[in-house]
Amino acid sequence: MSDFFSDLQQLRLIMHATAVVAGSLVAGWLLKQLAFWLLAAYNRREPALLAQSVLQHLSRPSAWFFPVLVLSFVLPLTRLEDRALEVARRLVETALLTTFAWGLVKTVDVVEDLVQHHYRLTDDDNLRVRKLFTQLQFVKKLAVTLIIFVATALVLMSFATVRKIGTGLLTSAGIASVIVGFAAQRSISNLLAGFQIAFTQPIRLDDVLVVEGEWGRVEEITFTYVVLRIWDERRLVLPLNYFIEKPFQNWTRTTSQLLGTVFLYTDYTIPVEAVRTELQRLVEENPLWDGRVCVLQVTDSKERTLELRCLVSASNSSRAFDLRCAVREQLVLFIQQHYPESLPKTRTLVAAPDQPFTPAPGDD
């Protein structure tokens, strides 16, 4: 009979503990729903970026954090035995640390949204913004890594066995650090290169680079590599050390403005001044021209042709490329229509059979 009452008492304790746990989880979930419902109502009445970002990024972590938080407060009310209560407390602490770290990681995304909203990367001359975004991306990755590292360390160190192992390992930390240092030499080098790039900034996000003969924009900078978006939508992935050790072209290092060149090869009979006037007219009508530079010069005289160089300016590299193509196409059309005799040609002088050959002046 005593066994029956003992089992019944144990069952009551289990049911009580289950009810307390379930009730606390439901209460925490309701608390989260209420908080985010009030925030959504406020955002509908007065739209704000902060409220929108919190609703977007923190909704899921909060759905886990609030119930676990409430459970951690009411856990002593479960009336569990000391050993069972200690196990439950460890599990709740682990869940609380994990969900809190998740929330911190998402809070970093909220801060990133606020900064990106305040500064625009889509402007033509966005040097200051690209500097900031490059540092922001690196700091964000570093902050997320530190949050995860600290949270993992706190979870592991909450267990006595792990603490004992960690204490024992400290005695061999010197040897282990040397071994790890040799093994992770490249990784550490890349990490240090990442710090150098983030704060000295030889490259930034959205910079226009020419690397390994490829033209593209910096799409992403991570702890170990840089992703370059090539003009034809391919991706070129390079280690961070590349930009510290090897030369490359940065077309937007100090400004996005750029000069573009167009070369034309014509006959010696071309009226250069007429072509120069036409170039001025063309660029003045083209919205891609930024109004700074428009020059036509004879830069070389070859055996059969003249080399004309047109120098035009634009606000960024993409506009400069399109402007060069337009100028080249329209000037060739102009010469074809107005001075077709000045297109490149090869002269051949054939003497009559009964007359000796007399070279023309200037011919060899």
Secondary structure in CASP SS format (residue, H / E / C, confidence):
PFRMAT SS
TARGET T0000
AUTHOR 0000-0000-0000
METHOD secondary structure of the structure
MODEL  1
M C 1.00
S H 1.00
D H 1.00
F H 1.00
F H 1.00
S H 1.00
D H 1.00
L H 1.00
Q H 1.00
Q H 1.00
L H 1.00
R H 1.00
L H 1.00
I H 1.00
M H 1.00
H H 1.00
A H 1.00
T H 1.00
A H 1.00
V H 1.00
V H 1.00
A H 1.00
G H 1.00
S H 1.00
L H 1.00
V H 1.00
A H 1.00
G H 1.00
W H 1.00
L H 1.00
L H 1.00
K H 1.00
Q H 1.00
L H 1.00
A H 1.00
F H 1.00
W H 1.00
L H 1.00
L H 1.00
A H 1.00
A H 1.00
Y H 1.00
N H 1.00
R H 1.00
R H 1.00
E C 1.00
P C 1.00
A C 1.00
L H 1.00
L H 1.00
A H 1.00
Q H 1.00
S H 1.00
V H 1.00
L H 1.00
Q H 1.00
H H 1.00
L C 1.00
S H 1.00
R H 1.00
P H 1.00
S H 1.00
A H 1.00
W H 1.00
F H 1.00
F H 1.00
P H 1.00
V H 1.00
L H 1.00
V H 1.00
L H 1.00
S H 1.00
F H 1.00
V H 1.00
L H 1.00
P H 1.00
L H 1.00
T H 1.00
R C 1.00
L C 1.00
E C 1.00
D H 1.00
R H 1.00
A H 1.00
L H 1.00
E H 1.00
V H 1.00
A H 1.00
R H 1.00
R H 1.00
L H 1.00
V H 1.00
E H 1.00
T H 1.00
A H 1.00
L H 1.00
L H 1.00
T H 1.00
T H 1.00
F H 1.00
A H 1.00
W H 1.00
G H 1.00
L H 1.00
V H 1.00
K H 1.00
T H 1.00
V H 1.00
D H 1.00
V H 1.00
V H 1.00
E H 1.00
D H 1.00
L H 1.00
V H 1.00
Q H 1.00
H H 1.00
H H 1.00
Y C 1.00
R C 1.00
L C 1.00
T C 1.00
D C 1.00
D C 1.00
D C 1.00
N C 1.00
L H 1.00
R H 1.00
V H 1.00
R H 1.00
K H 1.00
L H 1.00
F H 1.00
T H 1.00
Q H 1.00
L H 1.00
Q H 1.00
F H 1.00
V H 1.00
K H 1.00
K H 1.00
L H 1.00
A H 1.00
V H 1.00
T H 1.00
L H 1.00
I H 1.00
I H 1.00
F H 1.00
V H 1.00
A H 1.00
T H 1.00
A H 1.00
L H 1.00
V H 1.00
L H 1.00
M H 1.00
S C 1.00
F C 1.00
A H 1.00
T H 1.00
V H 1.00
R H 1.00
K H 1.00
I H 1.00
G H 1.00
T H 1.00
G H 1.00
L H 1.00
L H 1.00
T C 1.00
S C 1.00
A H 1.00
G H 1.00
I H 1.00
A H 1.00
S H 1.00
V H 1.00
I H 1.00
V H 1.00
G H 1.00
F H 1.00
A H 1.00
A C 1.00
Q H 1.00
R H 1.00
S H 1.00
I H 1.00
S H 1.00
N H 1.00
L H 1.00
L H 1.00
A H 1.00
G H 1.00
F H 1.00
Q H 1.00
I H 1.00
A H 1.00
F H 1.00
T H 1.00
Q C 1.00
P C 1.00
I C 1.00
R C 1.00
L C 1.00
D C 1.00
D C 1.00
V E 1.00
L E 1.00
V E 1.00
V E 1.00
E C 1.00
G C 1.00
E E 1.00
W E 1.00
G E 1.00
R E 1.00
V E 1.00
E E 1.00
E E 1.00
I E 1.00
T C 1.00
F C 1.00
T C 1.00
Y E 1.00
V E 1.00
V E 1.00
L E 1.00
R E 1.00
I E 1.00
W C 1.00
D C 1.00
E C 1.00
R C 1.00
R E 1.00
L E 1.00
V E 1.00
L E 1.00
P E 1.00
L C 1.00
N C 1.00
Y H 1.00
F H 1.00
I H 1.00
E H 1.00
K C 1.00
P C 1.00
F C 1.00
Q E 1.00
N E 1.00
W C 1.00
T C 1.00
R C 1.00
T C 1.00
T C 1.00
S C 1.00
Q C 1.00
L E 1.00
L E 1.00
G E 1.00
T E 1.00
V E 1.00
F E 1.00
L E 1.00
Y E 1.00
T E 1.00
D C 1.00
Y C 1.00
T C 1.00
I C 1.00
P C 1.00
V H 1.00
E H 1.00
A H 1.00
V H 1.00
R H 1.00
T H 1.00
E H 1.00
L H 1.00
Q H 1.00
R H 1.00
L H 1.00
V H 1.00
E H 1.00
E H 1.00
N C 1.00
P C 1.00
L C 1.00
W E 1.00
D E 1.00
G E 1.00
R E 1.00
V E 1.00
C E 1.00
V E 1.00
L E 1.00
Q E 1.00
V E 1.00
T E 1.00
D E 1.00
S E 1.00
K C 1.00
E C 1.00
R C 1.00
T C 1.00
L E 1.00
E E 1.00
L E 1.00
R E 1.00
C E 1.00
L E 1.00
V E 1.00
S E 1.00
A E 1.00
S C 1.00
N C 1.00
S H 1.00
S H 1.00
R H 1.00
A H 1.00
F H 1.00
D H 1.00
L H 1.00
R H 1.00
C H 1.00
A H 1.00
V H 1.00
R H 1.00
E H 1.00
Q H 1.00
L H 1.00
V H 1.00
L H 1.00
F H 1.00
I H 1.00
Q H 1.00
Q H 1.00
H H 1.00
Y C 1.00
P H 1.00
E H 1.00
S H 1.00
L C 1.00
P C 1.00
K C 1.00
T C 1.00
R C 1.00
T C 1.00
L C 1.00
V C 1.00
A C 1.00
A C 1.00
P C 1.00
D C 1.00
Q C 1.00
P C 1.00
F C 1.00
T C 1.00
P C 1.00
A C 1.00
P C 1.00
G C 1.00
D C 1.00
D C 1.00
END
